[in-house]
């Protein structure tokens, strides 16, 4: 099951599906500074040489750093959710596009809880789980075609981002 979800995310990236069909919005996460995440004093993505992976003991290998997951998956997917929360989708296709982004956001939370990306078993895991829970709220709102619930779920996603960034992003910038 996990392998199929990762394949689905990669397929979405390859097809250019991130944010497809969604109007530009106001509550966008800026990629600038996303690479400033720190875990136990070491910037994300700098713990291993590029191109190397670290296994978790169960056959799963972390290929992307937390920074790369943020830049490739979390930021585009959360921006799509924020846009849709500000201006709910008007067509079935637009609702489906938001749902795809919410799935990417949920699965990226799972990826943040695997392998070398996990700097600690406390706050990092709790905050990653909060991202997953918030993304699941988005999926429920989309499935119900409820714009108000989608807006509230987008706020929940933002709150999870903010709490994690408060702890793990470099504050020297």
N, C-alpha and C positions, 0 to 999 in steps of 0.2 A: 504494500500500500504506500509506504513512504517513498519508494522508488518511483511509483507512478506519479505522485504529487510533484516530485522534483522534475521529472520529465515534462509534466504539464507546465511548470513554471518556465523551464528552458524553452519549450515550444512557444509560449507566449512572448518571451523575450525575442526569440528568433523571428516571429511573425510581426513584430512591431506593435503588439497588442497593448502595450502599456499606455494607458490613457486614451486609447483610440475612441473616437466618437464623443468625447466629453468636452463641454465648453470650458474655456479658461475661467478660473475662479479667483477668489481673493485670498483664501487661507492656504497658501502654498508653503511647504517646507522648503527652505533654501538648501541647495546642495553645498553651498559655501559653508564651510565649517563642519560638514558631516564627517570629514576625515579627521576631525580633532578628537574623536572619542578616545578615551583612555581607560585602560583597565589595569589596575594595580600599578599605576605609574608608567605603563608602557603603551605608546600609541597603538591602536588596533592596526593590524595588517603589517606590523613591523616585527612580529615575533618569529616569523619564518621567512627564509629567502623565497623570493617569487618563484612560483612553479612547483614548490614542494607542498606536500600535504601531510596532515597529521591524522592518524586514525584514532578512533575512540574505543577500539577493542572489540567492537561488534561488527566490523566490516565497513563501517561508515567512515568516510574520509572527508575532512573539512578542506575544501579547495579554495573557497573565497573567504577573505577575512570579514569581520563584522563591518568594517568600513565599506568594503566592496558590496556586501549585501545591502547596506544602507543606500549606497549610490545606485545600484542596479535594480533593486527590488522595492525596498521600504519607501524611499522618497517618492519615486514615481507612483507607486500604488497609493500611498497616503495622500498625495496631491490629488489624485483622481477622486478619492473618497471625500476630501475636503471640498473640491469643486462641486461634486454632486450634492453634498450637504448644503452648500450655499444656493444651488440652483438644481432642484431635483430633476432627474431624467424625465423626458417627455415621451419617449418611445420604448418599446420592448427591447430594441437593440441597445439603447443607451442604458437601460436597467441592467441588461446582460453584461455590458462593458464594466459597469460599476461592480457587479458581482464578481467578475473575473479579477478585478483589482483587489477586492476584499479577500478573495481566496489567496492571491499572491501575498497579501499582507499577513494573513494567518499562517501560511506555510513558511514565510520568512521568519516569523516568530519561532516556529519549530526549529528552523535552521540555526537561529541564534542560540538555541539551547543544546547544540551538538558540538562535540569535539573541541578543537583548539580555540574556538571563539568564546568559550565560557570562561570568563576571568574569575568568577566566584560562584559558589553554589547558593548564595543568599540573595542579595538584592538583584543581581543580574537575572537569575532564574525567575524570581518573583516578577520583575518588570517585563521580562520576555513573555511570561504567561499572561500578564495583564494585556500586552499587545495582542496576543492570541484571542483572549476573551473579548477585547474591544472589536477585533476584526470579525469575530463570530456575531457580535451585535449588529455590525454592518450587514452581514449576510442575511440575518433574520429580517432586518428592516427592508432590504432589497427584495427578499422573497415575498414580503407583505406589501410591497410597492407603497411604503409609507414614508413620505418625504420628511415628516416631522421626526419620526424615529431614526431616519437616516442622518438627519442633522445632529440629533443627540448622540448617535453612535459615532459620528465624525468627531464630535467634541470629546468623546471618551478616547478615541484614537489619539487625538491631540494631547490629552492629559497624560497618556502613557508615554508618548514621545518626550514630552516636557519633563516628566519625572526622571526618566532615564538619562536624558541629556544633562539635567542638573547634576547628576552624580558622575556621569562617565565622560562628558565632553570636557576638553581642555578649556579652562577658564582664564588662561593667560592671554588669550587673543582679544 
